[in-house]
Amino acid sequence: MSFYPKGYGGRRRSPEEVKRDGWKEQGLLAISADDDRLTWPERELVRQLGERLYGKRQGGNHPGRPQHD
């Protein structure tokens, strides 16, 4: 007989399932600014929203984007 405390048994959800469920159940949206499923304008919108709400990302050099000095 196996006993697992609540939350420690069964199948672990993938990160994509967690993000999808968060959106459907709570209206929370987790998006990578580098998600290849998005078009360039969509990725740019995500980046702009992130910077507006949380400030610029550290490092400044992001894949697929030219670095400005």
N, C-alpha and C positions, 0 to 999 in steps of 0.2 A: 504494500500500500504506500502510495506517495502522497505527501501532504505539502502543499505549497502555500505560504502566506499570501493573502490577497495582493494581487499585483505582481507576483513572482512566478506564476505558472503560465503554461500555454504558449501560444505563438507570439513572437515579438513583431510588431508592425514595422514596416519599412518607413524611412523618412518621408517618402512620397505619400504614403497612407496617412501619416500623422498630419502632414500639411493639408491634404484633401479634407480629412475629418475636421481639422481646425477651422477651415473655411466653411464647410457645410454646417457644422454644429454651433460655431461661435462667431463667425464672420471675421476670423483672423486670417490674414494672408501672409504667407512666408514665401518670398520670391528671391532667387539669386539674381543679382544684376547681370550675371553672365550666362543666364539660362538660354541655351541654344534653341529652345522651342519658341522664344520670343523674337519678334522682328527688331531691327535696330531702333525704330521709334519707341517701341514698347520697353526695350531695355533702358533707353535714355529716360523715359518717364519714370521708371522704377528708380534709376539713379538720382534723378532730381527730387523725387519724393523722399527718398532716404536721406539725402543731404538736407532737405528742408526740415525734416522731423528730427534728425539725429546728428547732423553735421557731416563734414567730409570724412571719407574713409582714410585710415592711415595707410601710408605706403605710396599712395598717389599713382602708382603704375598699375594699370588694370589691363588684363589681356584684351587685345582687340581694339584698344583705344590709344591714340597717339598721346605721348607725354608732352605737356606744355611746360616751358620754363618761365 
